[in-house]
Amino acid sequence: MIYPHADALDTALATLTVPHREAIAAAQARQDRLTKPRGSLGRLEEIAVFMAGWQGREVPRLDRAACIVFAGNHGVVAQGVSAFPAEVTAQMVANFETGGAAINALAGAAGMELAIVPIALENPTQDFTQGPAMSAIECLQALSIGAAAVDPGLDLLLVGEMGIGNTTAAAALCALALGGSGSGWVGAGTGLDEHGVRRKARVVDQALQLHHDAPRKPLETLRRVGGREIAAMAGAILRARELRIPVMLDGFIATSALAPLVATAPGLAAHCLAGHTSREPGHARLLAR
C-alpha cells in the first residue's frame, strides 16, 4: 500500500510539495508580453500561470489529462437518505464501463483518459450512525487505491465519484472535520424533497453525536464517516500533490474528500481548481474556506 499506516499519511501531509516559483514568474512574464492588453484573458491567464507553476515550465501543457471515477457503496443508505437504492451504484458503474454516461461523452470531447475504479461494491461501508464506516485498514486500502491510480505522467487530474448515499457521507465528513451541524452541510443530493433533506440532516447529526470524541486526525475522520470512494479521491488528490500534478475538482463530494486533510494541512488544496459550484449548500461553504 502507498499509505500502509496512519504515520505514512501524516508524513505525506507534513511534507507537501510547492509550485515552482521560477516557472510562475516566467509564465506571468510571458502573459504580459503577449500581443494583448495585460490581463485581458482574465481567468484564463490565471489558470495558465497556475498550471505552469505546478508543472514547472513556462508554457504549461495539457497533452495528458485523465478523469478517474471511483465508486463505493454506503451502509448509511439504510437510514433513508437517498432517493435511490444502493444497487444503482453498480448499475451506473456498468453504464460508465460501456460508454453510456455523460462522463464518457465529456471525457471524450475533452480528449481526456477515463478510468472507472469500483471499490468493493459488494461490501458497503458500515452505517456510520451505528459505528465507524470503515476500519483503519479498510480506509488506508481505499486511500492507497486512489493514490495508485494516479499516473505520474499526467498534466491534469480530474477526480469523480459514484456512490448512492455519498452526499450524506460528504456532509458528515465536512461537519466532523470542519465543524457545524447537519443542516449546515446537507442538500437535496439526487432529488430529495424537503422532508428527505431534514431526515438527512438528522442522520448527519446522529453521526456527529456518535463520533464527536473521535481524534481529529485525517484517517480517523475519513474512516468514521467517509466512504471508500471518498477516501480513494483523498488519496488520489494527495498523491497528485506529491507529484505536482494539478487537480480539477468536480462537485461537493469530490471537494469533501479534502475536508479531513485540509483540517490538518490547510495548504493542501493549493494545487486544486474547482470546476464549478454545485447546488449542494455545503459545496459553496467548503469552497469559501
Residue pairs with C-beta under 8 A, 6 or more apart in sequence:
1 140
1 141
1 144
2 8
2 143
2 144
2 147
2 148
2 235
2 239
3 9
3 12
3 140
3 143
3 144
3 147
3 235
4 140
4 144
5 140
6 136
6 140
6 217
6 219
9 140
9 143
9 218
9 219
9 238
10 217
10 218
10 264
12 238
12 242
13 218
13 238
13 261
13 264
13 265
13 268
14 265
16 241
16 265
16 267
16 268
17 241
17 242
17 243
17 244
18 270
19 50
19 53
19 54
19 56
19 244
19 270
19 271
20 52
20 53
20 54
20 56
21 53
23 52
23 53
23 55
23 56
23 57
23 58
24 49
24 52
24 53
26 52
26 58
27 48
27 49
27 52
27 53
27 58
27 59
27 60
28 49
30 58
30 59
31 38
31 41
31 45
31 48
31 49
32 38
39 45
47 273
48 60
50 246
50 273
51 60
51 62
51 155
51 156
51 246
52 58
52 59
52 60
54 244
54 245
54 246
54 271
55 61
55 155
55 244
55 246
56 244
60 155
61 155
62 155
62 156
63 155
64 113
64 151
64 153
64 154
64 155
64 156
65 110
65 111
65 112
65 113
65 154
65 155
65 156
65 157
65 158
66 112
66 113
66 114
66 115
66 151
66 154
66 156
66 157
66 158
67 103
67 107
67 112
67 113
67 114
67 115
67 158
67 159
67 160
68 114
68 115
68 117
68 146
68 149
68 150
68 157
68 158
68 159
68 160
68 236
69 96
69 103
69 114
69 115
69 116
69 117
69 159
69 160
69 161
69 162
70 117
70 118
70 119
70 145
70 146
70 149
70 159
70 160
70 161
70 162
70 228
70 229
70 232
70 233
70 236
71 89
71 92
71 93
71 116
71 117
71 118
71 119
71 121
71 161
71 162
71 163
71 229
72 89
72 118
72 119
72 120
72 121
72 124
72 125
72 142
72 161
72 163
72 166
72 227
72 228
72 229
72 230
72 232
73 86
73 89
73 120
73 121
73 123
73 124
73 125
73 163
73 164
73 165
73 227
73 228
74 86
74 124
74 125
74 133
74 163
74 164
74 165
74 166
74 168
74 169
74 227
75 124
75 125
75 126
75 127
75 128
75 133
76 125
76 127
76 128
76 129
76 133
76 165
76 168
76 169
76 203
76 207
77 85
77 86
77 124
77 164
77 165
78 127
79 127
79 129
79 168
79 199
79 203
80 196
80 199
81 165
81 168
81 189
81 192
81 196
81 199
81 200
81 203
82 164
82 165
82 168
82 189
82 190
82 192
83 189
83 190
83 191
83 192
83 196
84 164
84 190
85 164
86 124
86 164
86 165
88 164
89 121
89 162
89 163
89 164
90 118
90 121
92 101
92 162
93 116
93 118
93 121
93 162
95 101
96 103
96 104
96 114
96 116
96 162
97 116
103 114
103 160
104 114
106 112
107 113
107 114
108 114
112 158
115 149
117 145
117 146
117 149
117 232
119 142
119 145
119 228
119 229
119 232
120 228
125 133
125 134
125 138
125 169
125 226
125 227
125 228
126 132
126 133
126 134
127 133
128 169
128 172
128 207
128 210
128 211
128 224
128 225
129 203
129 206
129 207
129 210
130 210
131 210
132 211
132 223
132 224
133 169
133 223
133 224
133 225
133 226
133 227
134 142
134 222
134 223
134 226
134 228
134 231
135 223
136 219
136 223
138 223
138 228
139 219
139 222
139 223
139 226
139 231
140 219
142 228
142 229
142 231
142 232
142 235
143 219
143 222
143 231
143 232
143 234
143 235
143 238
144 235
145 228
145 232
145 235
146 159
146 231
146 232
146 233
146 234
146 235
146 236
146 237
146 239
147 235
147 236
147 238
147 239
148 239
149 232
149 236
150 157
150 236
150 239
150 240
150 243
150 245
152 243
152 245
154 240
154 243
154 245
155 245
155 246
156 245
156 246
156 247
156 248
157 236
157 240
157 245
157 246
157 247
157 248
158 247
158 248
158 250
158 275
159 233
159 236
159 237
159 247
159 248
159 249
159 250
159 254
159 257
160 250
160 251
160 254
161 229
161 230
161 233
161 253
161 254
162 229
163 169
163 227
163 228
163 229
163 230
163 253
164 190
165 227
166 227
166 229
166 230
166 253
167 186
167 187
167 189
167 190
167 200
167 252
167 253
167 280
168 186
168 189
168 200
168 203
168 204
169 225
169 226
169 227
169 230
169 253
169 256
170 185
170 230
170 252
170 253
170 256
170 280
170 282
171 182
171 185
171 186
171 187
171 200
171 204
171 256
171 282
172 182
172 185
172 204
172 207
172 208
172 225
173 221
173 222
173 225
173 226
173 230
173 256
173 257
173 259
173 260
174 180
174 185
174 256
174 259
174 282
174 285
174 286
175 181
175 182
175 184
175 185
175 204
175 208
176 207
176 208
176 211
176 214
176 221
176 224
176 225
176 260
177 216
177 221
177 259
177 260
177 262
177 263
178 259
178 263
178 286
178 289
181 201
181 204
181 205
181 208
182 200
182 201
182 202
182 203
182 204
182 205
182 208
183 198
183 201
183 205
184 281
184 282
184 285
185 204
185 281
185 282
185 285
186 197
186 200
186 201
186 204
186 281
186 282
187 197
187 252
187 279
187 280
187 281
187 282
187 283
188 196
188 197
188 279
188 280
189 200
189 280
192 200
207 224
207 225
211 224
211 225
214 220
214 221
214 224
216 263
216 264
217 264
218 234
218 260
218 261
218 263
218 264
221 259
221 260
221 263
222 230
222 231
222 234
222 260
223 231
226 234
226 257
226 260
230 253
230 256
230 257
231 257
233 253
233 254
233 257
234 257
234 258
234 260
234 261
237 247
237 257
237 258
237 261
237 268
237 272
238 261
238 268
240 246
240 247
240 271
241 247
241 268
241 271
244 271
245 271
246 271
246 272
246 273
247 271
247 272
247 273
248 272
248 273
248 274
248 275
249 255
249 258
249 272
249 273
249 274
249 275
250 275
250 276
251 275
251 276
251 278
251 280
251 283
252 278
252 280
252 282
252 283
252 286
255 274
255 283
255 286
255 287
256 282
256 286
258 268
258 269
258 272
258 286
259 286
261 268
262 268
262 269
262 289
274 287
277 283
277 284
277 287
